[in-house]
Amino acid sequence: MPEMENKIQFLVVHCSDTTPSFKVTKGVLMKWHMIQRGWDRLGYSDLIHRDGKIENLTPYDDDDIVQKHEVTWGAAGINYCSRHVCLEGGRTRNNEGGTFMFEHIFTDAQFISLVSYTKQFLKDNPLARVTGHNMFSDIKTCPNFPVMELMTLAGIPDVNIY
């Protein structure tokens, strides 16, 4: 594990890959990540609930450095230069996974919050890029929607989309 601190390069968007009726909490994520996977910390900095509320999971300050205590295990190989945000949900009511039209697996409130969150993140980190977890894995579909498309619709400059 590198000991150095790095400038933030990415905001990585994730999903919990759960059905709309499954309530994701910090406790649930701790069970999945720390107990079942044996990690020493969570995979995400923040969680966007279905009602659009944003819950901080791993405290961080607003500078452009990922300090050791701010690192989360969201995507192997880039955790020391990334912030990770997770959307609650990501599967259909029939428990189907994979990539869908995003309006079918998340709420409008979540996308409004994600866009607002992203714009503030990029205001604080103007050289960073926004991307989905799937861009760093050949086997992941997370966050199960085209991040690039949403960011383009939201008016995020191409230079900030990965």
SETOR-779494 format. One record per atom (N, C-alpha, C): residue in three letters; x, y, z; residue number from 0. Coordinates in Angstrom, 2 decimals, always signed. Each point is the difference from the previous one (the first is absolute). Layout:
# SETOR-779494
 type      px      py      pz seq
  ALA       X       Y       Z NUM
...
***
This chain:
# SETOR-779494
 type      px      py      pz seq
  MET   +0.84   -1.17   +0.00   0
  MET   -0.84   +1.17   +0.00   0
  MET   +0.89   +1.24   +0.00   0
  PRO   -0.16   +0.88   -0.99   1
  PRO   +0.83   +1.20   -0.03   1
  PRO   -0.25   +0.87   +1.22   1
  GLU   +1.04   +0.64   +0.49   2
  GLU   -0.13   +0.87   +1.16   2
  GLU   -0.17   +1.45   -0.40   2
  MET   +0.23   +0.32   -1.28   3
  MET   -0.05   +1.38   -0.42   3
  MET   -1.43   +0.48   -0.23   3
  GLU   -0.16   +1.30   +0.08   4
  GLU   -1.29   +0.62   -0.30   4
  GLU   +0.03   +0.45   -1.44   4
  ASN   -1.13   -0.05   -0.68   5
  ASN   -0.08   +0.34   -1.41   5
  ASN   -1.09   +1.00   -0.27   5
  LYS   +0.19   +0.79   -1.04   6
  LYS   -1.05   +0.91   -0.46   6
  LYS   -1.16   -0.82   -0.55   6
  ILE   -1.20   +0.50   +0.23   7
  ILE   -1.19   -0.67   -0.51   7
  ILE   +0.00   +0.09   -1.52   7
  GLN   -0.16   -1.16   -0.65   8
  GLN   -0.08   -0.06   -1.45   8
  GLN   -1.37   -0.45   -0.50   8
  PHE   -0.74   -0.74   +0.84   9
  PHE   -1.27   -0.57   -0.45   9
  PHE   -1.09   +0.11   +1.06   9
  LEU   -1.21   +0.18   -0.48  10
  LEU   -1.20   -0.27   +0.78  10
  LEU   -0.60   -1.23   -0.66  10
  VAL   -0.04   -1.10   +0.74  11
  VAL   -0.48   -1.26   -0.55  11
  VAL   -1.42   -0.25   +0.53  11
  VAL   -0.94   -0.19   -0.94  12
  VAL   -1.38   -0.24   +0.35  12
  VAL   -0.25   -1.51   +0.05  12
  HIS   -0.63   -0.42   +1.09  13
  HIS   -0.32   -1.42   +0.23  13
  HIS   -1.50   -0.14   +0.24  13
  CYS   -0.45   -1.24   +0.06  14
  CYS   -1.35   -0.29   +0.48  14
  CYS   +0.11   -1.17   +0.97  14
  SER   -1.00   -0.11   +0.87  15
  SER   +0.00   -1.11   +0.96  15
  SER   -0.48   -1.30   -0.63  15
  ASP   -0.50   +0.08   -1.23  16
  ASP   -0.48   -1.17   -0.74  16
  ASP   -1.10   -0.73   +0.76  16
  THR   -0.93   +0.79   +0.55  17
  THR   -1.11   -0.53   +0.77  17
  THR   -1.32   +0.42   -0.65  17
  THR   -1.06   -0.73   +0.32  18
  THR   -1.33   +0.33   -0.53  18
  THR   -0.54   +1.26   +0.69  18
  PRO   -1.01   +0.63   -0.60  19
  PRO   -0.56   +1.23   +0.59  19
  PRO   -0.52   -0.18   +1.43  19
  SER   -0.44   -1.18   +0.36  20
  SER   -0.55   -0.20   +1.35  20
  SER   +1.07   -0.29   +1.05  20
  PHE   +1.24   -0.25   -0.42  21
  PHE   +1.06   -0.33   +0.96  21
  PHE   +0.59   +1.29   +0.56  21
  LYS   -0.08   +0.20   +1.30  22
  LYS   +0.51   +1.20   +0.66  22
  LYS   +1.49   -0.18   +0.33  22
  VAL   +0.81   +0.81   -0.63  23
  VAL   +1.45   -0.05   +0.25  23
  VAL   +0.33   +1.00   +1.11  23
  THR   +0.77   -0.46   +0.96  24
  THR   +0.44   +0.85   +1.10  24
  THR   +1.51   -0.12   +0.13  24
  LYS   +0.59   +0.87   +0.78  25
  LYS   +1.43   -0.11   +0.27  25
  LYS   +0.30   -1.36   +0.64  25
  GLY   -0.87   -0.45   +0.88  26
  GLY   +0.19   -1.30   +0.64  26
  GLY   +0.00   -1.15   -1.00  26
  VAL   -0.90   +0.05   -0.98  27
  VAL   -0.04   -1.03   -1.04  27
  VAL   +1.31   +0.02   -0.79  27
  LEU   +0.45   +1.18   -0.37  28
  LEU   +1.25   +0.11   -0.76  28
  LEU   +1.19   -0.47   +0.83  28
  MET   +0.01   +0.31   +1.29  29
  MET   +1.08   -0.48   +0.86  29
  MET   +0.01   -1.53   +0.03  29
  LYS   -1.17   -0.61   +0.09  30
  LYS   -0.09   -1.46   -0.01  30
  LYS   +0.56   -0.56   -1.31  30
  TRP   -0.45   +0.56   -1.13  31
  TRP   +0.45   -0.49   -1.30  31
  TRP   +1.50   +0.20   -0.20  31
  HIS   +0.49   +1.17   +0.33  32
  HIS   +1.40   +0.33   -0.30  32
  HIS   +0.98   -0.47   +1.07  32
  MET   -0.33   +0.24   +1.25  33
  MET   +0.97   -0.24   +1.06  33
  MET   -0.11   -1.39   +0.62  33
  ILE   -1.19   -0.52   +0.09  34
  ILE   -0.16   -1.34   +0.59  34
  ILE   +0.12   -1.07   -1.08  34
  GLN   -0.83   +0.10   -1.05  35
  GLN   +0.01   -1.04   -1.03  35
  GLN   +1.24   +0.02   -0.87  35
  ARG   +0.50   +1.18   -0.35  36
  ARG   +1.19   +0.09   -0.86  36
  ARG   +1.29   +0.15   +0.79  36
  GLY   -0.10   +0.34   +1.27  37
  GLY   +1.18   +0.13   +0.84  37
  GLY   +0.79   +1.29   -0.20  37
  TRP   -0.62   +1.00   -0.60  38
  TRP   +0.69   +1.28   -0.20  38
  TRP   +0.10   +0.74   +1.33  38
  ASP   +0.96   +0.90   +0.10  39
  ASP   +0.15   +0.78   +1.22  39
  ASP   -0.75   +1.33   -0.05  39
  ARG   -0.74   +0.23   -1.08  40
  ARG   -0.79   +1.23   -0.16  40
  ARG   -1.06   -0.22   -1.07  40
  LEU   -0.89   +0.96   -0.11  41
  LEU   -1.06   -0.08   -1.00  41
  LEU   +0.53   +0.26   -1.41  41
  GLY   -0.81   -0.31   -0.98  42
  GLY   +0.37   +0.24   -1.39  42
  GLY   -0.41   +1.37   -0.50  42
  TYR   -0.79   +0.74   +0.78  43
  TYR   -0.55   +1.27   -0.49  43
  TYR   +0.20   +1.12   +1.02  43
  SER   +0.07   +1.21   -0.52  44
  SER   +0.05   +1.19   +0.84  44
  SER   -1.40   +0.44   +0.39  44
  ASP   -0.93   -0.07   -0.96  45
  ASP   -1.36   +0.48   +0.21  45
  ASP   -1.00   -0.96   -0.65  45
  LEU   -1.24   +0.07   +0.50  46
  LEU   -1.10   -0.82   -0.50  46
  LEU   -1.16   +0.93   -0.33  46
  ILE   -0.57   -0.13   -1.20  47
  ILE   -1.18   +0.76   -0.38  47
  ILE   -1.20   -0.93   +0.08  47
  HIS   -0.86   +0.29   +0.98  48
  HIS   -1.19   -0.82   +0.22  48
  HIS   -1.06   +0.26   -1.06  48
  ARG   -0.99   -0.86   -0.07  49
  ARG   -1.05   +0.10   -1.02  49
  ARG   -0.80   +1.30   +0.11  49
  ASP   -0.05   +0.59   +1.19  50
  ASP   -0.71   +1.28   +0.16  50
  ASP   +0.89   +1.20   -0.35  50
  GLY   +1.24   -0.28   -0.42  51
  GLY   +0.92   +1.06   -0.40  51
  GLY   +0.90   +0.50   +1.11  51
  LYS   -0.24   -0.42   +1.22  52
  LYS   +0.85   +0.43   +1.11  52
  LYS   +1.38   -0.62   -0.14  52
  ILE   +1.00   +0.80   +0.31  53
  ILE   +1.39   -0.45   -0.09  53
  ILE   +0.51   -0.26   +1.41  53
  GLU   +0.51   -1.20   +0.21  54
  GLU   +0.55   -0.39   +1.29  54
  GLU   +1.50   -0.17   -0.12  54
  ASN   +0.75   +0.72   +0.82  55
  ASN   +1.44   -0.18   +0.03  55
  ASN   +0.31   -1.29   +0.74  55
  LEU   +0.80   -0.85   -0.62  56
  LEU   +0.38   -1.29   +0.59  56
  LEU   +1.42   +0.02   +0.54  56
  THR   +0.89   +0.67   -0.71  57
  THR   +1.41   +0.08   +0.38  57
  THR   +0.38   +1.48   +0.02  57
  PRO   +0.26   +0.57   +1.17  58
  PRO   +0.29   +1.43   +0.07  58
  PRO   +1.22   +0.40   -0.84  58
  TYR   -0.10   +1.19   -0.58  59
  TYR   +1.09   +0.58   -0.79  59
  TYR   -0.13   +1.51   +0.07  59
  ASP   +1.11   +0.68   -0.29  60
  ASP   -0.07   +1.45   -0.06  60
  ASP   -0.19   +0.41   -1.45  60
  ASP   -0.12   +1.28   -0.24  61
  ASP   -0.33   +0.47   -1.34  61
  ASP   +1.22   +0.43   -0.82  61
  ASP   +1.20   -0.40   +0.42  62
  ASP   +1.16   +0.34   -0.83  62
  ASP   +0.13   -1.00   -1.15  62
  ASP   +1.00   +0.17   -0.83  63
  ASP   +0.15   -0.85   -1.19  63
  ASP   +0.98   -1.15   +0.20  63
  ILE   +0.25   -0.34   +1.25  64
  ILE   +0.91   -1.10   +0.34  64
  ILE   -0.79   -1.13   +0.66  64
  VAL   +0.27   -1.23   -0.44  65
  VAL   -0.58   -1.17   +0.67  65
  VAL   +1.00   -0.43   +1.06  65
  GLN   -0.31   +0.32   +1.24  66
  GLN   +0.87   -0.38   +1.10  66
  GLN   -0.26   -1.46   +0.37  66
  LYS   +0.95   -0.61   +0.65  67
  LYS   -0.09   -1.43   +0.30  67
  LYS   -1.31   -0.37   +0.70  67
  HIS   -0.45   +0.81   +0.94  68
  HIS   -1.24   -0.32   +0.74  68
  HIS   -1.25   +0.24   -0.84  68
  GLU   +0.12   +0.66   -1.16  69
  GLU   -1.13   +0.27   -0.87  69
  GLU   -0.17   -1.05   -1.10  69
  VAL   +0.97   -0.87   -0.16  70
  VAL   -0.02   -1.01   -1.06  70
  VAL   -1.13   -1.00   +0.25  70
  THR   -0.71   -0.32   -1.07  71
  THR   -1.01   -1.06   +0.05  71
  THR   +0.36   -1.02   -1.08  71
  TRP   -0.50   -1.21   +0.13  72
  TRP   +0.37   -1.10   -0.91  72
  TRP   -1.01   -0.16   -1.13  72
  GLY   -0.27   +1.04   -0.76  73
  GLY   -1.02   -0.04   -1.04  73
  GLY   +0.40   -0.64   -1.31  73
  ALA   +1.26   +0.17   -0.41  74
  ALA   +0.45   -0.55   -1.29  74
  ALA   +1.51   -0.23   +0.08  74
  ALA   +0.39   -1.23   -0.08  75
  ALA   +1.41   -0.38   +0.12  75
  ALA   +0.87   +0.82   -0.95  75
  GLY   +1.12   +0.46   +0.53  76
  GLY   +0.99   +0.71   -0.80  76
  GLY   -0.13   +1.51   -0.03  76
  ILE   -1.17   +0.53   +0.40  77
  ILE   -0.18   +1.46   -0.05  77
  ILE   -0.53   +0.58   +1.31  77
  ASN   -0.06   -0.78   +1.03  78
  ASN   -0.61   +0.45   +1.25  78
  ASN   +0.74   +1.17   +0.65  78
  TYR   +1.30   +0.10   -0.20  79
  TYR   +0.79   +1.06   +0.62  79
  TYR   -0.08   +1.32   -0.76  79
  CYS   -0.75   +0.02   -1.09  80
  CYS   -0.18   +1.25   -0.74  80
  CYS   -1.46   +0.19   -0.40  80
  SER   -0.91   -0.59   +0.77  81
  SER   -1.42   +0.04   -0.36  81
  SER   -0.90   +0.22   +1.19  81
  ARG   -1.16   +0.52   -0.29  82
  ARG   -1.11   +0.02   +0.95  82
  ARG   -1.06   -0.90   -0.62  82
  HIS   -0.71   -0.76   +0.83  83
  HIS   -0.98   -0.97   -0.47  83
  HIS   -1.38   +0.32   +0.59  83
  VAL   -0.99   +0.14   -0.88  84
  VAL   -1.37   +0.25   +0.43  84
  VAL   -0.88   -1.14   -0.52  84
  CYS   -0.90   -0.47   +0.86  85
  CYS   -0.85   -1.14   -0.33  85
  CYS   -1.46   +0.42   -0.02  85
  LEU   -0.70   -0.42   -1.05  86
  LEU   -1.45   +0.19   -0.07  86
  LEU   -0.67   -1.26   +0.54  86
  GLU   -0.94   +0.19   +0.92  87
  GLU   -0.78   -1.12   +0.51  87
  GLU   -0.86   -0.54   -1.14  87
  GLY   +0.05   -1.30   -0.22  88
  GLY   -0.77   -0.62   -1.08  88
  GLY   +0.89   -0.49   -1.11  88
  GLY   -0.60   -0.17   -1.18  89
  GLY   +0.77   -0.44   -1.16  89
  GLY   -0.53   -1.26   -0.65  89
  ARG   -1.02   -0.59   +0.61  90
  ARG   -0.66   -1.17   -0.59  90
  ARG   -1.48   +0.32   -0.19  90
  THR   -0.64   -0.72   -0.89  91
  THR   -1.44   +0.20   -0.20  91
  THR   -0.77   -0.69   +1.11  91
  ARG   -1.30   +0.23   +0.01  92
  ARG   -0.85   -0.68   +0.99  92
  ARG   +0.04   -1.51   -0.16  92
  ASN   +0.30   -0.47   -1.21  93
  ASN   +0.10   -1.44   -0.26  93
  ASN   +1.39   -0.54   +0.27  93
  ASN   +0.83   +0.83   +0.67  94
  ASN   +1.35   -0.39   +0.41  94
  ASN   +0.93   -0.24   -1.19  94
  GLU   -0.20   +0.75   -1.07  95
  GLU   +0.89   -0.10   -1.14  95
  GLU   +1.15   +0.98   +0.17  95
  GLY   +1.19   -0.41   -0.34  96
  GLY   +1.16   +0.88   +0.06  96
  GLY   +0.39   +0.40   -1.40  96
  GLY   +1.16   +0.61   -0.14  97
  GLY   +0.49   +0.41   -1.31  97
  GLY   -0.33   +1.45   -0.29  97
  THR   +0.28   +0.41   -1.22  98
  THR   -0.20   +1.40   -0.38  98
  THR   -1.42   +0.22   -0.52  98
  PHE   -0.69   +0.95   +0.57  99
  PHE   -1.37   +0.34   -0.36  99
  PHE   -0.09   +1.49   -0.28  99
  MET   -1.12   +0.40   -0.55 100
  MET   -0.27   +1.43   -0.06 100
  MET   -0.07   +0.48   +1.43 100
  PHE   +0.78   +1.02   +0.35 101
  PHE   +0.14   +0.35   +1.40 101
  PHE   -1.28   +0.42   +0.69 101
  GLU   -0.99   +0.48   -0.73 102
  GLU   -1.23   +0.41   +0.68 102
  GLU   -0.80   -1.19   +0.52 102
  HIS   +0.35   -1.22   -0.37 103
  HIS   -0.74   -1.17   +0.45 103
  HIS   +0.54   -0.61   +1.30 103
  ILE   +1.20   +0.35   +0.40 104
  ILE   +0.58   -0.65   +1.18 104
  ILE   +0.39   +0.96   +1.11 104
  PHE   -0.10   +1.30   -0.26 105
  PHE   +0.29   +1.02   +1.00 105
  PHE   -1.13   +1.02   -0.03 105
  THR   -0.05   +0.87   +0.98 106
  THR   -1.05   +1.02   +0.06 106
  THR   +0.51   +1.33   -0.57 106
  ASP   -0.94   +0.85   -0.37 107
  ASP   +0.36   +1.34   -0.44 107
  ASP   +0.76   +0.73   +1.10 107
  ALA   -0.44   -0.18   +1.25 108
  ALA   +0.65   +0.65   +1.13 108
  ALA   +1.48   -0.40   +0.09 108
  GLN   +0.30   -1.26   -0.30 109
  GLN   +1.39   -0.44   +0.04 109
  GLN   +0.83   +0.69   -1.08 109
  PHE   -0.56   +0.11   -1.19 110
  PHE   +0.75   +0.63   -1.08 110
  PHE   +0.18   +1.50   +0.23 110
  ILE   -1.00   +0.64   +0.56 111
  ILE   +0.14   +1.42   +0.34 111
  ILE   +1.12   +0.16   +1.03 111
  SER   +0.01   -0.84   +1.01 112
  SER   +1.06   +0.05   +1.02 112
  SER   +1.36   -0.33   -0.58 112
  LEU   +0.06   -1.02   -0.86 113
  LEU   +1.28   -0.38   -0.60 113
  LEU   +0.56   +1.13   -0.85 113
  VAL   -0.84   +0.65   -0.79 114
  VAL   +0.46   +1.10   -0.84 114
  VAL   +0.49   +1.16   +0.87 114
  SER   -0.75   +0.35   +1.03 115
  SER   +0.41   +1.07   +0.91 115
  SER   +1.31   -0.36   +0.70 115
  TYR   +0.09   -1.23   +0.48 116
  TYR   +1.20   -0.50   +0.67 116
  TYR   +1.20   +0.09   -0.95 116
  THR   -0.21   -0.42   -1.25 117
  THR   +1.08   -0.01   -0.99 117
  THR   +0.45   +1.42   -0.32 117
  LYS   -0.94   +0.90   -0.17 118
  LYS   +0.37   +1.39   -0.31 118
  LYS   +0.81   +0.62   +1.14 118
  GLN   -0.39   -0.25   +1.24 119
  GLN   +0.77   +0.52   +1.13 119
  GLN   +1.37   -0.66   +0.06 119
  PHE   +0.04   -1.31   -0.22 120
  PHE   +1.28   -0.73   -0.02 120
  PHE   +0.94   +0.61   -1.04 120
  LEU   -0.52   +0.27   -1.20 121
  LEU   +0.84   +0.55   -1.07 121
  LEU   +0.37   +1.46   +0.25 121
  LYS   -0.84   +0.73   +0.72 122
  LYS   +0.36   +1.36   +0.39 122
  LYS   +1.21   -0.04   +0.94 122
  ASP   +0.00   -0.98   +0.91 123
  ASP   +1.10   -0.17   +0.95 123
  ASP   +1.22   -0.68   -0.63 123
  ASN   -0.22   -0.78   -1.06 124
  ASN   +1.05   -0.80   -0.64 124
  ASN   -0.13   +0.14   -1.52 124
  PRO   +0.28   +1.17   -0.56 125
  PRO   -0.29   +0.27   -1.42 125
  PRO   +0.77   -0.86   -1.00 125
  LEU   +1.08   -0.63   +0.42 126
  LEU   +0.77   -0.84   -0.92 126
  LEU   -0.41   -1.47   +0.06 126
  ALA   -0.91   -0.32   +0.92 127
  ALA   -0.43   -1.39   +0.17 127
  ALA   -0.97   -0.40   -1.11 127
  ARG   -0.17   -1.32   -0.11 128
  ARG   -0.92   -0.55   -1.00 128
  ARG   -1.04   -0.87   +0.69 128
  VAL   -1.20   -0.02   -0.57 129
  VAL   -1.12   -0.77   +0.54 129
  VAL   -0.18   -1.24   -0.86 129
  THR   -0.19   -1.14   +0.64 130
  THR   -0.10   -1.25   -0.74 130
  THR   -0.79   -1.03   +0.80 130
  GLY   -0.34   -1.08   -0.63 131
  GLY   -0.64   -1.12   +0.68 131
  GLY   +1.03   -1.04   +0.41 131
  HIS   -0.32   -0.78   +1.01 132
  HIS   +0.87   -1.07   +0.45 132
  HIS   +0.34   -0.96   -1.14 132
  ASN   -0.95   -0.20   -0.91 133
  ASN   +0.20   -0.93   -1.11 133
  ASN   +1.17   +0.39   -0.90 133
  MET   +0.43   +1.25   +0.03 134
  MET   +1.11   +0.44   -0.84 134
  MET   +1.34   -0.54   +0.50 134
  PHE   +0.03   -0.55   +1.21 135
  PHE   +1.23   -0.52   +0.57 135
  PHE   -0.03   -1.51   +0.20 135
  SER   -0.97   -0.66   -0.64 136
  SER   -0.14   -1.44   +0.15 136
  SER   -0.61   -0.59   -1.26 136
  ASP   +0.53   -1.11   -0.44 137
  ASP   -0.55   -0.69   -1.16 137
  ASP   -1.27   -0.79   +0.33 137
  ILE   -0.25   -0.23   +1.29 138
  ILE   -1.14   -0.84   +0.38 138
  ILE   -1.11   +0.77   +0.70 138
  LYS   +0.21   +1.25   +0.35 139
  LYS   -1.00   +0.78   +0.72 139
  LYS   -0.92   +0.76   -0.95 139
  THR   -1.28   +0.05   +0.32 140
  THR   -0.94   +0.87   -0.72 140
  THR   -0.37   +1.20   +0.87 140
  CYS   +0.40   -0.02   +1.23 141
  CYS   -0.28   +1.07   +0.96 141
  CYS   +0.47   +1.34   -0.55 141
  PRO   -0.84   +0.99   +0.03 142
  PRO   -1.23   +0.19   +0.76 142
  PRO   -1.27   -0.39   -0.75 142
  ASN   +0.12   -0.76   -1.05 143
  ASN   -1.14   -0.52   -0.76 143
  ASN   -0.76   +1.07   -0.78 143
  PHE   +0.67   +1.09   -0.33 144
  PHE   -0.54   +1.01   -0.91 144
  PHE   +1.19   +0.74   -0.61 144
  PRO   -0.19   +0.63   -1.14 145
  PRO   +1.10   +0.70   -0.67 145
  PRO   +0.32   +1.35   +0.66 145
  VAL   +1.00   +0.01   +0.85 146
  VAL   +0.38   +1.22   +0.72 146
  VAL   +0.31   +1.13   -0.99 146
  MET   +0.70   -0.33   -1.07 147
  MET   +0.36   +1.02   -0.97 147
  MET   -1.25   +0.69   -0.56 147
  GLU   -1.03   -0.77   -0.29 148
  GLU   -1.24   +0.57   -0.54 148
  GLU   -0.66   +0.94   +1.00 148
  LEU   -0.11   -0.42   +1.26 149
  LEU   -0.62   +0.85   +1.01 149
  LEU   +0.80   +1.29   +0.18 149
  MET   +1.31   -0.11   +0.08 150
  MET   +0.84   +1.18   +0.21 150
  MET   -0.11   +0.97   -1.18 150
  THR   -0.06   -0.53   -1.21 151
  THR   -0.17   +0.83   -1.18 151
  THR   -1.35   +0.73   +0.05 151
  LEU   -1.06   -0.74   +0.34 152
  LEU   -1.33   +0.62   +0.13 152
  LEU   -0.02   +1.07   +1.08 152
  ALA   +0.82   -0.17   +1.03 153
  ALA   +0.06   +0.95   +1.11 153
  ALA   +0.89   +1.21   -0.30 153
  GLY   +0.64   -0.02   -1.16 154
  GLY   +0.85   +1.13   -0.38 154
  GLY   +1.40   -0.03   +0.57 154
  ILE   +0.43   -1.16   +0.45 155
  ILE   +1.37   -0.15   +0.50 155
  ILE   +0.93   +0.03   -1.23 155
  PRO   +1.04   +0.82   +0.00 156
  PRO   +0.90   +0.09   -1.16 156
  PRO   +0.66   -1.34   -0.32 156
  ASP   +0.15   -0.28   -1.29 157
  ASP   +0.63   -1.25   -0.45 157
  ASP   +1.35   -0.24   +0.65 157
  VAL   +0.74   +1.07   +0.26 158
  VAL   +1.33   -0.14   +0.59 158
  VAL   -0.07   -0.64   +1.38 158
  ASN   -1.17   +0.07   +0.66 159
  ASN   -0.15   -0.57   +1.33 159
  ASN   -0.68   -1.36   +0.01 159
  ILE   -0.26   -0.57   -1.18 160
  ILE   -0.67   -1.30   -0.07 160
  ILE   +1.00   -1.03   -0.53 160
  TYR   +0.01   -1.16   +0.64 161
  TYR   +0.91   -1.08   -0.41 161
  TYR   -0.81   -1.19   -0.42 161
***
